[in-house]
């Protein structure tokens, strides 16, 4: 499948997000802005509907989406990893930083994951403080 460079870049940036993608998330991580990235990815069959929690079915590691969910995700973990791998390490780190800062108020555990991945000690400390004593139990990356 031929993916235009602009869409490929947007999908690579979106691939850094662990969890359902929304227009708000896309606006946060996609630069330069590409308002139709999610719709175009879905139209081309690269994205499917996603729930906040997903059940993966083995042995194919397949996800069966519900049409009642509103978020989107890439069609597979292999696609997500491949697309994210198209970014440079500095681009991935910058996106992890943006995501950690954005998620700190609402999801400190996921913010901690991104902060550790971006090697941000101050943000890591803030996320751990928000998580409380159990925060140290979150696996490092």
Backbone torsions as a table, in degrees:
resi	resn	phi	psi	omega
1	UNK	NA	131.6	178.8
2	UNK	-89.3	117.6	179.5
3	UNK	-108.3	122.6	179.0
4	UNK	-56.8	144.6	-176.1
5	UNK	-53.1	-39.8	-178.3
6	UNK	-65.2	-42.0	178.0
7	UNK	-69.2	-41.9	178.8
8	UNK	-58.2	-42.7	178.6
9	UNK	-64.0	-45.3	179.6
10	UNK	-61.2	-44.5	179.5
11	UNK	-65.8	-34.9	176.5
12	UNK	-63.2	-41.0	178.0
13	UNK	-68.2	-41.6	177.9
14	UNK	-65.4	-27.8	-179.5
15	UNK	-66.0	-14.7	178.1
16	UNK	-77.3	-11.8	-177.2
17	UNK	-89.0	126.8	175.6
18	UNK	-98.2	104.8	-179.0
19	UNK	133.3	174.3	-179.4
20	UNK	-59.6	142.2	179.9
21	UNK	-98.1	140.6	178.6
22	UNK	-130.3	167.7	175.3
23	UNK	-57.8	-33.3	178.8
24	UNK	-66.5	-43.8	177.8
25	UNK	-63.4	-43.5	-179.9
26	UNK	-60.7	-42.2	178.5
27	UNK	-62.9	-34.0	-178.9
28	UNK	-70.5	-41.6	-171.2
29	UNK	-105.2	-18.8	-175.8
30	UNK	-89.5	119.8	177.3
31	UNK	-141.3	131.7	-2.3
32	UNK	-65.6	157.9	-176.1
33	UNK	-54.5	140.2	178.0
34	UNK	-141.8	81.7	-173.5
35	UNK	-55.7	-28.5	-176.8
36	UNK	-98.9	15.7	-176.5
37	UNK	-59.1	-44.8	-178.8
38	UNK	-65.9	-46.4	-179.8
39	UNK	-63.4	-42.0	179.9
40	UNK	-66.7	-40.9	176.8
41	UNK	-62.0	-41.2	178.6
42	UNK	-69.0	-42.5	-180.0
43	UNK	-60.0	-35.9	-179.4
44	UNK	-84.5	0.2	178.1
45	UNK	80.8	16.1	-179.7
46	UNK	-92.9	-11.9	-180.0
47	UNK	-133.2	150.1	177.3
48	UNK	-133.3	164.3	177.2
49	UNK	-61.3	141.5	-178.0
50	UNK	-134.6	148.2	175.2
51	UNK	-99.8	166.1	176.2
52	UNK	-61.6	-34.4	174.5
53	UNK	-121.6	135.1	-176.5
54	UNK	-117.8	146.0	173.3
55	UNK	-107.8	123.3	179.1
56	UNK	-98.6	131.6	-178.9
57	UNK	-102.6	129.6	-177.8
58	UNK	-98.0	158.4	11.3
59	UNK	-89.9	-4.4	-174.9
60	UNK	-84.0	-1.0	-175.9
61	UNK	52.2	44.5	-177.4
62	UNK	-95.6	145.5	177.3
63	UNK	-111.1	131.3	178.6
64	UNK	-106.5	104.8	-176.6
65	UNK	-76.1	158.4	174.5
66	UNK	-107.1	142.5	178.9
67	UNK	-75.8	-1.6	178.3
68	UNK	-88.7	-9.1	-179.6
69	UNK	-89.2	149.9	-174.1
70	UNK	-105.4	-17.6	179.2
71	UNK	-80.2	170.2	176.3
72	UNK	-125.8	157.3	173.8
73	UNK	-144.2	161.6	176.0
74	UNK	-67.5	157.9	-171.2
75	UNK	-64.3	-22.8	179.3
76	UNK	-159.0	162.4	175.7
77	UNK	-65.4	-34.9	177.8
78	UNK	-63.0	-40.7	177.0
79	UNK	-65.2	-41.4	-179.9
80	UNK	-61.5	-47.9	-178.4
81	UNK	-65.3	-41.7	179.6
82	UNK	-62.3	-46.8	-179.7
83	UNK	-65.6	-44.6	179.0
84	UNK	-61.3	-33.8	180.0
85	UNK	-68.1	-13.7	177.0
86	UNK	-75.7	-17.1	178.3
87	UNK	-82.5	153.8	174.4
88	UNK	-73.5	163.0	179.5
89	UNK	-62.0	-35.9	179.5
90	UNK	-69.7	-34.3	176.0
91	UNK	-67.0	-41.8	178.3
92	UNK	-63.5	-42.6	179.4
93	UNK	-63.1	-41.7	179.7
94	UNK	-62.9	-41.3	178.2
95	UNK	-67.9	-38.8	175.7
96	UNK	-61.2	-38.3	178.4
97	UNK	-63.2	-48.2	179.1
98	UNK	-59.1	-45.8	-178.5
99	UNK	-66.6	-40.5	179.0
100	UNK	-62.5	-45.4	-179.7
101	UNK	-64.6	-41.5	-178.6
102	UNK	-67.3	-38.8	-174.6
103	UNK	-86.8	-15.2	-175.8
104	UNK	-51.2	-45.8	-178.9
105	UNK	-69.4	-30.0	-172.3
106	UNK	-108.6	-26.8	-177.8
107	UNK	-145.2	75.6	-175.7
108	UNK	-61.9	-27.2	178.7
109	UNK	-67.0	-45.6	178.3
110	UNK	-70.4	-35.8	174.9
111	UNK	-60.1	-40.1	178.2
112	UNK	-61.9	-43.1	178.0
113	UNK	-56.9	-49.3	-179.2
114	UNK	-68.7	-39.8	-179.9
115	UNK	-62.8	-42.5	177.5
116	UNK	-65.2	-40.2	178.8
117	UNK	-64.1	-31.1	179.2
118	UNK	-91.1	-1.1	-179.6
119	UNK	57.4	54.4	-179.3
120	UNK	-110.9	91.0	-174.4
121	UNK	-60.8	-38.4	-178.9
122	UNK	-67.4	-43.6	179.0
123	UNK	-70.1	-34.6	175.3
124	UNK	-61.3	-45.3	179.7
125	UNK	-61.9	-44.6	179.4
126	UNK	-61.8	-42.0	179.3
127	UNK	-64.9	-41.9	177.7
128	UNK	-62.7	-39.9	177.9
129	UNK	-62.3	-41.6	179.8
130	UNK	-67.9	-29.5	179.6
131	UNK	-78.1	-22.5	-179.0
132	UNK	81.4	-164.9	-175.0
133	UNK	-57.3	-31.2	-179.5
134	UNK	-78.3	-9.0	-176.5
135	UNK	-59.3	-33.0	-179.8
136	UNK	-66.4	-14.3	-178.3
137	UNK	-79.4	-8.7	-179.8
138	UNK	-72.2	126.8	-177.7
139	UNK	-61.5	144.0	177.2
140	UNK	-84.9	162.3	179.8
141	UNK	-94.2	NA	NA
